Amino acid sequence: MKLLKSILSPLFLTLLGLLILSGCAAQKPAVMRYSLWPQAQIQVQGQVQENPANFHLVLVWRDEFAKKRGRPAADPERFVEALSNECAKSKAGRIASYQILEDATDLDAWIGIFRPTIPVLRVNAKLGANESSGNWTISLEGESRVQALLFDTTLNATKTAVQVSRKPQPPEPSGESFSRELLRSFEIKLYKDFSAKLFEKLPKDKQDTSLYYANGKSARMKQAYAAAQSGDAKSAAKLWQDEADADPSSYKALGNLSAYYESEGNFWKAILYHAAYMEKQPKGFRSLIFQEANKERETMLKGILALKETDLSKKKMLKPEAVLAILPLENTTNDLDAPVKVRNNLAEQAQKLGYALVPMEEIDEKLKMNGFTDAGQFRAATVQKLGTMVGADYLLMGTVEEFRALPAKEVMAELKLVYAPDAQIVYDKTLRVLEEEKNVLNSILEKALAKATDLIVEKATGKILADESRMLAKRYLQAWPHFKN
């Protein structure tokens, strides 16, 4: 079974085209369509679906500028704002909540704790820059879909792309510094243009899920493929099982069986056969092509199992009423102010989440009353006790691991969101932000002088590593569900 995304990699499409041109006939895939929308109607302790005209936006955001150094060149929050405005303008509905993920696999963390009861608008977007014949191009491209559940990632997607180009003129710089300046000039326009195109093409009807069945070389696999194409999935499944029994290395039969059991609603068998398919699948170019799609499908299957078999209480479900406390952070750096500065930035960014925040002064006073004056002492207490002590459902905890200005600015921290009553770690991530390269400085002496000047100013104003701390806090908290008023 190959769970194909509607948009395959350009390299794969090129190879496919070459095969067709060379005389290799491409077979029409056997497809089964079914709907996961009924799963969204499952009630959790009497909870009913909210206004279906609202959306929960999941923005999977790939900022190519930030790949190496963890320093975003753009502000995805502005992109969310543009999408929200265009959603209302086009009368498609209202974006009531959102989250911004740097990796689609981050969805795994929220399966057991967050279940939006409104349709999910998922947008996978990539911001990039490239240079050709002296022209710099900033591009924003992606795919979007409306899906029933947070973790349903198998839908056909609508493709959208916009870009701006400019040729640098003296005395303007070129290279990365110029492309960043170009982005800053056109960032808002890119977001608006992309959003307008997205909602112009976004299907208004609910989209079904598509499963694709693979063919094989053996007579049994070809017979099963024909049965699947004709709609006789049950007969096809029997043949695939016979093939898997006769040839344990037949990964295509295993994958097809996973798809069949998914369509039948037997998600335990679906995920077991998917795991067997992943294990038997030959490692190489083909596995790389479908790596992302296979990971997404695993996320979806885990999510369905969690939805069907986990009793998620109203109290545990992450909602605007949840009470959050940002605890003091542990410190493994040489800077005594590091945990305070990172914590303050986390508190500033957390104001956007829409949760009920326990004031940090109140948290510190309650901890002090119970004998806790340092984050390192938290190890002597249970998470349940800490939650009760500060009066919070969720605790944000962690450790600042790097906080230095020389030889290069660097801030790194391991942060985790914990549900206090059962100590479940909901979202755990280690993030790192490095200093931005100053390409316009050519000599080592110029760089050293500039750095020394920067540090003197920052030290005098008390803003040492302020930008890096803010970026780290923002990157961590943007993945959490944000609830709009």
Helices and strands as residue ranges (DSSP letters): H 10-21, E 30-34, G 37-41, E 54-63, G 64-66, H 76-89, E 94-101, G 104-110, E 120-132, E 135-147, E 158-166, H 175-201, E 209-213, H 219-229, H 233-246, H 251-263, H 267-280, H 285-289, H 291-309, E 323-326, E 330-331, H 338-350, E 356-357, H 360-369, G 375-380, H 383-390, E 394-404, E 410-419, E 424-434, H 444-461, H 466-477, E 482-483
